[in-house]
């Protein structure tokens, strides 16, 4: 595949070079990729910890701003820990600040289907982060796969793979043969898996 995306480690190396040259991180293309990569994960992470959508977006923005500041100051050292752990720590701190501020105003954050204590343990946080990363990856993979296939192929896939519709019924609705329904399912499934693997690899941190 041409123009393979850079891993997180390679992006950090580019940002380090940017800082060494005295340039602003926020204007660097590597930072734009970091922002695009982590922002949806951060929003989902904050939402899963009980924040409203608007507060979660604010928390993500604040976390990314703190991350950029920390990288500019050389506060992150790869050998002392993973970037995801550092980002989660910043995000958790912001979520706690937001919830405590709401409590002081005698307001509650938007209800969350899974209640958590103010300070979830590390295993819980890691699980939430992984879940949100997987959701972000699938969402982006699905967006990209829609650019590759016809509406009929995508509809056939949705019916049989996502809604458990019998192949015969899907064929009738899409006005294609049953054989083509199975072909659509196979092709889109393969593309989704390849895209998801590619997108997941972007989060790789070489130690």
C-alpha positions in Angstrom: 0.0 0.0 0.0 1.5 3.4 -1.0 2.0 6.1 1.5 1.7 4.0 4.6 0.6 6.0 7.6 3.3 6.7 10.2 3.2 5.0 13.6 2.9 7.1 16.7 6.6 6.6 17.4 7.6 8.0 14.0 5.3 10.9 14.4 6.8 11.7 17.8 10.3 11.6 16.2 9.1 14.2 13.7 7.7 16.4 16.4 11.0 16.1 18.4 12.8 17.3 15.3 10.3 20.1 15.0 11.0 21.2 18.5 14.7 21.0 18.0 14.4 23.4 15.1 12.5 25.8 17.2 9.3 25.5 15.2 5.7 25.4 16.7 4.3 21.9 17.2 0.8 23.1 16.4 1.7 24.0 12.9 3.4 20.7 12.1 1.7 18.1 9.9 2.8 15.3 12.3 0.9 17.1 15.1 -2.2 17.4 12.9 -2.1 13.6 12.4 -1.6 13.0 16.2 -4.6 15.3 16.8 -6.8 13.5 14.2 -5.8 10.1 15.6 -6.4 10.7 19.3 -9.2 13.3 19.4 -12.1 10.8 18.8 -10.5 8.3 21.2 -10.2 11.0 23.9 -13.8 12.1 23.4 -15.1 8.6 23.7 -12.9 8.0 26.7 -14.2 11.0 28.5 -17.8 10.1 27.6 -17.3 6.6 29.0 -16.2 8.3 32.3 -19.5 10.2 32.5 -19.0 13.5 30.8 -21.5 15.0 28.4 -20.7 15.3 24.8 -19.7 19.0 25.0 -17.7 18.4 28.2 -16.0 15.4 26.6 -15.0 17.5 23.6 -13.6 20.2 25.9 -11.7 17.6 27.8 -10.2 16.2 24.6 -9.2 19.7 23.5 -7.6 20.4 26.8 -5.8 17.1 26.8 -4.4 17.7 23.4 -3.3 21.2 24.3 -1.5 19.9 27.4 0.1 17.1 25.3 1.4 19.6 22.7 2.7 21.8 25.6 4.4 18.8 27.2 6.0 17.7 24.0 7.2 21.2 23.3 8.9 21.3 26.7 10.4 17.8 26.3 8.4 16.3 29.2 7.7 13.0 27.4 10.6 10.5 27.4 9.8 7.3 25.5 12.0 5.1 27.6 10.1 6.0 30.8 6.6 5.0 29.6 4.1 4.7 26.8 2.5 7.7 25.2 -1.0 6.3 25.7 -0.4 6.1 29.4 0.7 9.7 29.5 -2.3 10.8 27.4 -4.7 8.8 29.6 -3.2 10.4 32.7 -3.8 13.9 31.3 -7.3 13.0 30.2 -8.3 11.3 33.5 -7.1 14.4 35.4 -9.2 16.7 33.2 -12.3 14.5 33.6 -11.9 14.5 37.4 -11.5 18.3 37.3 -14.7 18.7 35.2 -16.7 16.3 37.4 -15.6 18.0 40.6 -16.4 21.4 39.2 -19.9 20.1 38.4 -20.3 18.7 41.9 -19.3 22.1 43.4 -22.0 23.7 41.3 -24.4 21.0 42.6 -24.9 19.8 39.0 -24.3 16.3 37.7 -22.6 15.2 34.5 -24.8 13.6 31.9 -25.9 10.1 32.9 -23.6 7.3 31.9 -25.0 3.8 31.5 -21.9 2.4 33.3 -21.2 4.3 36.6 -17.7 4.7 37.7 -16.0 6.0 40.8 -14.1 9.3 40.6 -10.8 7.4 40.2 -11.1 4.1 38.2 -8.2 1.7 38.5 -5.6 1.5 35.8 -7.0 -1.8 34.4 -10.4 -0.2 34.0 -9.0 2.9 32.3 -6.9 0.8 30.0 -9.9 -1.3 29.0 -12.0 1.8 28.3 -9.2 3.3 26.2 -8.8 0.1 24.2 -12.6 0.0 23.6 -12.7 3.6 22.4 -9.7 3.1 20.2 -11.4 0.0 18.6 -14.6 2.1 18.1 -12.7 4.9 16.5 -10.8 2.5 14.2 -14.0 0.7 13.1 -15.8 4.1 12.5 -13.0 5.3 10.3 -12.6 1.9 8.5 -16.4 2.0 7.7 -16.1 5.5 6.4 -13.3 4.6 4.1 -14.8 1.3 2.9 -17.9 3.3 1.8 -15.6 5.1 -0.7 -14.6 1.8 -2.3 -17.9 0.0 -2.9 -21.2 0.7 -4.6 -24.3 1.5 -2.5 -25.8 -1.9 -3.5 -22.7 -3.8 -2.3 -22.7 -1.9 0.9 -26.4 -2.4 1.5 -26.1 -6.1 0.9 -23.2 -6.3 3.4 -25.1 -4.4 6.0 -28.1 -6.6 5.7 -26.4 -10.0 5.9 -23.4 -9.1 8.1 -24.7 -6.4 10.4 -28.4 -7.2 10.6 -28.4 -11.0 10.2 -30.9 -10.7 7.3 -31.2 -14.0 5.4 -29.3 -13.9 2.1 -32.4 -14.5 0.1 -34.2 -11.5 1.6 -31.1 -9.3 1.2 -30.9 -10.4 -2.5 -34.5 -9.5 -3.0 -34.2 -6.1 -1.4 -31.0 -5.2 -3.3 -32.2 -6.7 -6.5 -29.2 -8.9 -7.0 -28.5 -12.7 -6.9 -27.9 -14.6 -3.7 -24.5 -15.4 -5.0 -23.7 -11.7 -5.3 -24.9 -11.1 -1.8 -22.2 -13.5 -0.5 -19.6 -11.9 -2.8 -20.5 -8.5 -1.4 -20.2 -9.8 2.2 -16.8 -11.4 1.5 -15.4 -8.4 -0.3 -16.5 -5.8 2.2 -15.5 -7.9 5.2 -12.0 -8.4 3.7 -11.7 -4.6 3.1 -12.8 -3.7 6.6 -10.3 -6.1 8.2 -7.5 -4.7 6.1 -8.4 -1.1 6.8 -8.9 -1.9 10.6 -5.5 -3.5 10.7 -3.9 -0.6 9.0 -5.6 2.0 11.2 -4.7 0.1 14.4 -1.1 -0.1 13.3 -1.0 3.7 13.4 -1.2 3.6 17.2 1.9 1.4 17.4 4.6 2.6 19.9 8.0 1.0 19.4 9.8 0.7 22.7 
